[in-house]
Amino acid sequence: MELSKSRSLNEVLSDIKSRTKQVSINKVDEVEVMRAMLNDKEFTIGVYDKSMGYIGQKSPHNEAVKFAKDIIAGSTGLDTKDAEQLAEDYEWTKKNSNFLLSNMRDFLYVYTGTGRKINIMQSADTEACLYTKEIKSTNKCIPDKDNPGKIKQVVTSPYTKLVSVTKCPKYNTNED
């Protein structure tokens, strides 16, 4: 389904929710939501500070226009006003949205590999971050499907575990 500029993010979200029967990965929906966020001039999202709580609103569309304006001005030599008009008139595509999502995933993989946590969500009612943790090879007992009622020992390979931490923000507690 091709998304037109006139389709709002709320319409896209409602459509996805109405046809979703299970929690699963759907790259088409991811791209559609990203594209709607970039093109919807009316959509804003709350900005929260870890300690202070709500500090304002931002528009993904306006942020994308600023980004595109800088690219246009930097690569063409246009003045920023003309570059901003071009960026404002641009309709973000599925290809652009897929590029941003792909780079976001690559960034999370690379950055969490440094051992640092990354804050991925700060909202009115949640604070969430991600980090990775190296898991060593271990011996594990599992049911033996060839011999029902018995167990067997297996050795797991080392792997990297993605850990998410979610908590109630400090500013959302009922302290007197």
DRENMARLUM-631990 format. One record per residue (C-alpha): residue number from 1; x, y, z. Coordinates in steps of 0.5 Angstrom, whole numbers. Example, Ala and Ser with C-alpha at 12.3 -4.5 7.8 and 13.67 -1.06 7.14 Angstrom:
2
<k 1; c1 25; c2 -9; c3 16>;
<k 2; c1 27; c2 -2; c3 14>;
END
This chain:
176
<k 1; c1 0; c2 0; c3 0>;
<k 2; c1 3; c2 7; c3 -2>;
<k 3; c1 3; c2 12; c3 3>;
<k 4; c1 1; c2 19; c3 1>;
<k 5; c1 3; c2 25; c3 4>;
<k 6; c1 -4; c2 27; c3 6>;
<k 7; c1 -4; c2 20; c3 11>;
<k 8; c1 -3; c2 22; c3 18>;
<k 9; c1 1; c2 18; c3 23>;
<k 10; c1 -5; c2 17; c3 27>;
<k 11; c1 -8; c2 14; c3 21>;
<k 12; c1 -3; c2 9; c3 19>;
<k 13; c1 -2; c2 7; c3 27>;
<k 14; c1 -10; c2 6; c3 27>;
<k 15; c1 -9; c2 2; c3 21>;
<k 16; c1 -4; c2 -3; c3 23>;
<k 17; c1 -7; c2 -4; c3 30>;
<k 18; c1 -14; c2 -6; c3 27>;
<k 19; c1 -10; c2 -11; c3 22>;
<k 20; c1 -5; c2 -14; c3 27>;
<k 21; c1 -7; c2 -21; c3 30>;
<k 22; c1 0; c2 -22; c3 34>;
<k 23; c1 6; c2 -19; c3 36>;
<k 24; c1 11; c2 -20; c3 31>;
<k 25; c1 16; c2 -17; c3 27>;
<k 26; c1 14; c2 -13; c3 20>;
<k 27; c1 19; c2 -9; c3 16>;
<k 28; c1 13; c2 -6; c3 12>;
<k 29; c1 10; c2 -3; c3 18>;
<k 30; c1 16; c2 -1; c3 21>;
<k 31; c1 18; c2 3; c3 14>;
<k 32; c1 11; c2 5; c3 14>;
<k 33; c1 11; c2 8; c3 21>;
<k 34; c1 17; c2 12; c3 20>;
<k 35; c1 15; c2 15; c3 13>;
<k 36; c1 9; c2 17; c3 16>;
<k 37; c1 13; c2 20; c3 22>;
<k 38; c1 17; c2 24; c3 17>;
<k 39; c1 12; c2 27; c3 13>;
<k 40; c1 6; c2 28; c3 18>;
<k 41; c1 7; c2 36; c3 19>;
<k 42; c1 2; c2 36; c3 25>;
<k 43; c1 5; c2 30; c3 29>;
<k 44; c1 9; c2 32; c3 35>;
<k 45; c1 12; c2 28; c3 41>;
<k 46; c1 14; c2 29; c3 48>;
<k 47; c1 21; c2 31; c3 50>;
<k 48; c1 23; c2 28; c3 57>;
<k 49; c1 29; c2 30; c3 61>;
<k 50; c1 31; c2 24; c3 66>;
<k 51; c1 31; c2 28; c3 72>;
<k 52; c1 26; c2 34; c3 70>;
<k 53; c1 21; c2 30; c3 66>;
<k 54; c1 17; c2 34; c3 61>;
<k 55; c1 21; c2 39; c3 57>;
<k 56; c1 17; c2 40; c3 51>;
<k 57; c1 15; c2 38; c3 44>;
<k 58; c1 19; c2 36; c3 38>;
<k 59; c1 16; c2 34; c3 31>;
<k 60; c1 20; c2 29; c3 27>;
<k 61; c1 18; c2 32; c3 21>;
<k 62; c1 21; c2 39; c3 23>;
<k 63; c1 27; c2 35; c3 25>;
<k 64; c1 28; c2 31; c3 18>;
<k 65; c1 27; c2 38; c3 15>;
<k 66; c1 33; c2 41; c3 18>;
<k 67; c1 37; c2 35; c3 17>;
<k 68; c1 35; c2 35; c3 9>;
<k 69; c1 36; c2 43; c3 9>;
<k 70; c1 43; c2 42; c3 12>;
<k 71; c1 45; c2 36; c3 7>;
<k 72; c1 42; c2 41; c3 1>;
<k 73; c1 45; c2 47; c3 3>;
<k 74; c1 52; c2 43; c3 4>;
<k 75; c1 52; c2 39; c3 -2>;
<k 76; c1 49; c2 45; c3 -7>;
<k 77; c1 51; c2 51; c3 -4>;
<k 78; c1 44; c2 54; c3 -4>;
<k 79; c1 43; c2 59; c3 2>;
<k 80; c1 39; c2 56; c3 8>;
<k 81; c1 33; c2 59; c3 6>;
<k 82; c1 32; c2 56; c3 -1>;
<k 83; c1 35; c2 49; c3 2>;
<k 84; c1 30; c2 49; c3 7>;
<k 85; c1 24; c2 51; c3 2>;
<k 86; c1 26; c2 45; c3 -2>;
<k 87; c1 27; c2 40; c3 4>;
<k 88; c1 20; c2 42; c3 7>;
<k 89; c1 17; c2 41; c3 0>;
<k 90; c1 20; c2 34; c3 0>;
<k 91; c1 16; c2 28; c3 1>;
<k 92; c1 20; c2 22; c3 5>;
<k 93; c1 20; c2 16; c3 1>;
<k 94; c1 20; c2 8; c3 3>;
<k 95; c1 27; c2 8; c3 1>;
<k 96; c1 29; c2 14; c3 6>;
<k 97; c1 25; c2 11; c3 11>;
<k 98; c1 28; c2 4; c3 10>;
<k 99; c1 35; c2 7; c3 10>;
<k 100; c1 34; c2 11; c3 17>;
<k 101; c1 31; c2 4; c3 20>;
<k 102; c1 37; c2 0; c3 18>;
<k 103; c1 42; c2 5; c3 20>;
<k 104; c1 39; c2 6; c3 27>;
<k 105; c1 39; c2 -2; c3 28>;
<k 106; c1 47; c2 -2; c3 26>;
<k 107; c1 48; c2 4; c3 30>;
<k 108; c1 45; c2 0; c3 36>;
<k 109; c1 49; c2 -6; c3 35>;
<k 110; c1 55; c2 -2; c3 34>;
<k 111; c1 54; c2 3; c3 40>;
<k 112; c1 52; c2 -3; c3 45>;
<k 113; c1 58; c2 -7; c3 43>;
<k 114; c1 62; c2 -1; c3 47>;
<k 115; c1 59; c2 -3; c3 53>;
<k 116; c1 55; c2 3; c3 54>;
<k 117; c1 48; c2 3; c3 55>;
<k 118; c1 44; c2 7; c3 51>;
<k 119; c1 37; c2 11; c3 53>;
<k 120; c1 32; c2 9; c3 47>;
<k 121; c1 26; c2 11; c3 50>;
<k 122; c1 24; c2 17; c3 55>;
<k 123; c1 16; c2 18; c3 56>;
<k 124; c1 11; c2 21; c3 61>;
<k 125; c1 11; c2 14; c3 64>;
<k 126; c1 17; c2 10; c3 62>;
<k 127; c1 25; c2 10; c3 62>;
<k 128; c1 28; c2 5; c3 58>;
<k 129; c1 35; c2 3; c3 56>;
<k 130; c1 39; c2 -2; c3 52>;
<k 131; c1 46; c2 -5; c3 53>;
<k 132; c1 49; c2 -12; c3 51>;
<k 133; c1 52; c2 -17; c3 56>;
<k 134; c1 57; c2 -23; c3 54>;
<k 135; c1 55; c2 -30; c3 56>;
<k 136; c1 60; c2 -35; c3 56>;
<k 137; c1 59; c2 -42; c3 54>;
<k 138; c1 56; c2 -46; c3 59>;
<k 139; c1 54; c2 -53; c3 61>;
<k 140; c1 46; c2 -54; c3 60>;
<k 141; c1 41; c2 -60; c3 62>;
<k 142; c1 35; c2 -60; c3 57>;
<k 143; c1 30; c2 -66; c3 56>;
<k 144; c1 33; c2 -71; c3 51>;
<k 145; c1 27; c2 -72; c3 46>;
<k 146; c1 30; c2 -79; c3 43>;
<k 147; c1 29; c2 -81; c3 51>;
<k 148; c1 23; c2 -79; c3 54>;
<k 149; c1 23; c2 -77; c3 61>;
<k 150; c1 31; c2 -77; c3 61>;
<k 151; c1 36; c2 -71; c3 60>;
<k 152; c1 42; c2 -70; c3 57>;
<k 153; c1 48; c2 -65; c3 58>;
<k 154; c1 49; c2 -60; c3 52>;
<k 155; c1 54; c2 -54; c3 51>;
<k 156; c1 52; c2 -48; c3 49>;
<k 157; c1 56; c2 -43; c3 45>;
<k 158; c1 58; c2 -36; c3 48>;
<k 159; c1 54; c2 -31; c3 45>;
<k 160; c1 52; c2 -23; c3 46>;
<k 161; c1 45; c2 -22; c3 50>;
<k 162; c1 41; c2 -16; c3 49>;
<k 163; c1 39; c2 -13; c3 55>;
<k 164; c1 33; c2 -8; c3 56>;
<k 165; c1 32; c2 -4; c3 63>;
<k 166; c1 25; c2 -1; c3 64>;
<k 167; c1 23; c2 3; c3 70>;
<k 168; c1 18; c2 8; c3 72>;
<k 169; c1 22; c2 15; c3 71>;
<k 170; c1 24; c2 19; c3 77>;
<k 171; c1 19; c2 25; c3 75>;
<k 172; c1 13; c2 20; c3 75>;
<k 173; c1 13; c2 17; c3 82>;
<k 174; c1 8; c2 20; c3 88>;
<k 175; c1 13; c2 22; c3 93>;
<k 176; c1 11; c2 27; c3 98>;
END
